[in-house]
Amino acid sequence: MPASNALSRRFEREADRYAPDVTRDREAFISTMEKLADLNLADRDPNPAREFMFYSHPSIKKRIAFARQHAL
């Protein structure tokens, strides 16, 4: 499970890079991530070991941080 989750997180990071590039709207991506976290009652900043073992997507905190740092 950790190996397949790591691969899935890699694909999700690529998708997270693609979305703001295509839409040219970083804030919309960030807003969407925040709304999804609220809707799914997500742990925005999980323990790194728990994220590594069980999460198929990067944490919301990491996804938002990436979006803020990624140049359009």
N, C-alpha and C positions, 0 to 999 in steps of 0.2 A: 504493500500500500504506500509506504513513503516514496518509493521510486516512481510509481505512477502519478502520485500527487505532485512530485517535483517536476515531472514532465508537463503536467497540466498547468502548474503555476508558470512555467516558462512560456507556454502558449498564451496564457492569459496576460502576461507582461507584454508580449508582442501585440496582442489585441489592444491593450491599454495604451500602447505607443501609437497604434494605427488610428484609433478613434479621434483623438484630438487633432492629429495631422490632417485627417480628412475633413472634419467639421470646422477646423480652425477656431474651435470654441472650448478652451480648456475649462472655463468656469462651468459650462454645461456638463462636462464629464464629471467634475468634482461634485456638483450638485446631485447628479444622478447617483454617484457612489454613496453620498450621504443619505439620500432617500432610500436606496436599496438596503443600506445598513439598518436604518430605522424600521423599514418594513419587515425585514427578516430577523430583527432583534439580534443583529450580529455583534460579536465582540470585536470592536474596532481595533484593538491592540492586544491580541492574544499573546500568551507566553510563547516565545520562539520555539521551544521544543514541541509544544502542542500544535503550533502552526506547521512545523516540519512534518510531524507524524500524521496529522489528520486533515489539514486544509488542502483542498484542490485548487484554491485561488489564493493569491497574495492577500494579506490582511487589508482592510479598508484603509487603515493608516498608511500602509506602504503604497497602496494604489494612489491615494491622494497626494502623498509626498512626491511620488514619481511624476504625477501630472504637473505639479507645481514646478518641478525642476526641469522637465522636458521642454526643450526649445521647439517652438512651432516652425 
